[in-house]
Amino acid sequence: EAQSKPVASSQHNTRTVGFTTHAKTSSHAMLVRSRRSRSPRSPSASSTFFTSWTVGSLITTLVLAWCVVCASGQAPPPADGEDIIGIDLGTTYSAVSVYKNGKFEIIANDMGNRVTPSYVAFTDQERLVGDAAKNQASLNPTNTLYDVKRLIGRLFSDATVTADRKLWPFEVVKAAAGGKPNVLVSQGETTKSFAPEEVSAMILGKMKETAEAYLGHPVTKAVVTVPAYFNEGQRQATKDAGTIAGLDVVRILNEPTAAALAYGLDKDAGEKTILV
């Protein structure tokens, strides 16, 4: 149970202020959006997530609300006045938001959607990210990457990686150094190997481009959410992905924490217990 008073944070030398609430939760009950079915992960199987996506979209909204408010809404603005975006880098879908004029906006992508599939695909001519990548997945399964968040910050020998490799149509191999997993894709006559951080960076780059198109100017700073169960290695790998994408990740925030805290941002009803 958290104390309902302002809490200042100096993590990563950012000027952020958070507000905690009297919100009791049970054993990560808030991880609704991240505890998805363990059925075989094929591109066609992604449609099974739409049933739970309604709940997931609510959590995403709350997560992004807290990201951007934590970064730039309730805290003094950065000295340079630069916008700090909030990114929910999801296993299946990702989204980006910004806090402007006293409210937050979840920004629609170039397809008009406020969530973007966390897919990256390679064809003979180009690299596709988001909706375009997912739309051609059934025709190009071995070169369409998804669920890469399940690889980031892990070792190739992890039991989770071993199990997931059997379910994906694309190839996962052991990196030449470090014992990390890499993904293999073919582009024309060339076979390329990418680290999970590099693939995640492509998705983060897409979120960055979406925000820049909406704001009309470059964006270099972001708050990124991660699951509460992520260890330090996974969190650092996520920050590394942001760096590759050209972003300064000023803060890594737990998804359930973001959702719980954002729930009470616009409420003035006093102290009470909320089950999420």
Buried (B, 14 or more C-beta within 10 A) or exposed (E): EBEEEEEEEEEEEBBBBBBBBBBEBEEBEBBBBBEBEEEEBBBEEBEEBEEBBEEBBBBBBBBBBBBBBBBBBBBEBBEEEBBBBBBBBBBBBBBBBBBBEEEBBBBBBEEEBBBBBBBBBBBEEEBBBBBBBBBBBEEBBEBBBBBBBBBBBBBBEBEEBEEBBEBBBBBBEBBEEEEBBBBBBBBEEEEBEBBBBBBBBBBBBBBBBBBBEBBEEEBBBBBBBBBBEBEEEBBBBBBBBBEBBEBBBBBBBBBBBBBBBBBBBEEEEEEEEEEB
